[in-house]
Amino acid sequence: MSRNTSVRILCVQDLLNRGYDRQKLIEELVFVNRETWSALVPERYIWTKRMVSAQLDRCPETTYCAFIDGTLVGSASFICINEQAAHSSTTWESISAHGTFATHDPDGDCAFGLDLSIIPTAQGKGISDQLLQTGFFFSIILRNLKGAFLGARVPGFAKRSQYATIEEHVFGKKGRSRDPEVRKYQSEGFRIVKIVPGYMEDPESLDYGVLMFYPNPFYTRFLPHSLFKKPAYLLRKLFL
Ligand SMILES: CC(C)(COP(=O)(O)OP(=O)(O)OC[C@H]1O[C@@H](n2cnc3c(N)ncnc32)[C@H](O)[C@@H]1OP(=O)(O)O)[C@@H](O)C(=O)NCCC(=O)NCCS
């Protein structure tokens, strides 16, 4: 797979509307999640069919899939949530309601990313950039949300923890993080909000997470975001 491989990003809602088999999609999302995460985190974080089914019931419009030649290789999803609740998030399990996304509030004014997974054989090809651009940035702009939060891993920290504190590692120098994953989100326009100890049991990150925020440059506070639901669907239909 080269960096130029053609990738298709599609919203789950649109896939299901076009007749994509729901059970097949659930199995594929479970597969992608297991392939991506099982070497990184304990089993309780790995998605089951029951969890994915609940996610698709609640968040079909905010779950995106990356396909290469018809094969699902990556996924990204967010819930809507109020800004205050996002700032108070402490663990991935609580913010995601143990992976069921029951915390999704359709009237929430911000997005909170709960998944970004690329299977190892497709990593390093820029697919996550495309998922972020279509699944997050395009979506929050079309929905007129204030912006998008996410809890980043800090996978470079365990190896460097003897030489640097978590603050030194995350904030780095001149605003450029020393962690490759945090730096990647910074390069996409996310800003560091705060370090969250115990965000996820994740040995590479020594269980730290970093709350990050991407502000929607087009946010208009005078218009309710519910007004944008219909145009968002129509614009997705035109562009995706
Ligand atoms: C992190 C992840 C989503 C990135 O997806 P991807 O499509 O492989 O990323 P891209 O090809 O767009 O970008 C790769 C860049 O990110 C950097 N990067 C991101 N995460 C990294 C990590 N965990 N380790 C090392 N480098 C990482 C690389 O250095 C690379 O930088 P470069 O382009 O300057 O060489 C993917 O590696 C993944 O699914 N990892 C496991 C699960 C995970 O950490 N998900 C994110 C949860 S917050």
The ligand as an ORCA input file, in Angstrom:
! r2SCAN-3c Opt
* xyz 0 1
  C      -2.240      7.177     15.437
  C      -2.835      6.670     14.141
  C      -4.340      6.912     14.140
  C      -2.177      7.461     13.014
  O      -2.752      7.042     11.798
  P      -1.908      6.949     10.438
  O      -2.871      6.943      9.306
  O      -0.961      5.836     10.550
  O      -1.129      8.332     10.514
  P      -0.585      9.186      9.321
  O      -0.040      8.318      8.247
  O      -1.639     10.189      8.947
  O       0.564      9.979     10.065
  C       1.706      9.344     10.517
  C       2.461     10.369     11.325
  O       1.982     10.358     12.665
  C       3.055     10.129     13.583
  N       2.518      9.232     14.619
  C       1.256      9.252     15.028
  N       1.090      8.356     16.021
  C       2.257      7.771     16.212
  C       2.694      6.767     17.108
  N       1.859      6.159     17.953
  N       3.976      6.399     17.065
  C       4.805      6.974     16.197
  N       4.434      7.926     15.330
  C       3.172      8.322     15.332
  C       4.181      9.544     12.757
  O       5.382     10.019     13.266
  C       3.942     10.057     11.346
  O       4.591     11.281     11.188
  P       5.259     11.678      9.767
  O       4.118     11.742      8.763
  O       5.875     13.005     10.049
  O       6.224     10.599      9.476
  C      -2.535      5.164     13.882
  O      -1.136      4.977     13.913
  C      -3.206      4.265     14.893
  O      -4.343      3.832     14.679
  N      -2.507      3.966     15.980
  C      -2.981      3.088     17.032
  C      -4.208      3.621     17.751
  C      -4.091      5.083     18.148
  O      -3.114      5.499     18.779
  N      -5.112      5.869     17.788
  C      -5.195      7.262     18.147
  C      -5.913      7.397     19.425
  S      -5.741      8.996     20.135
*
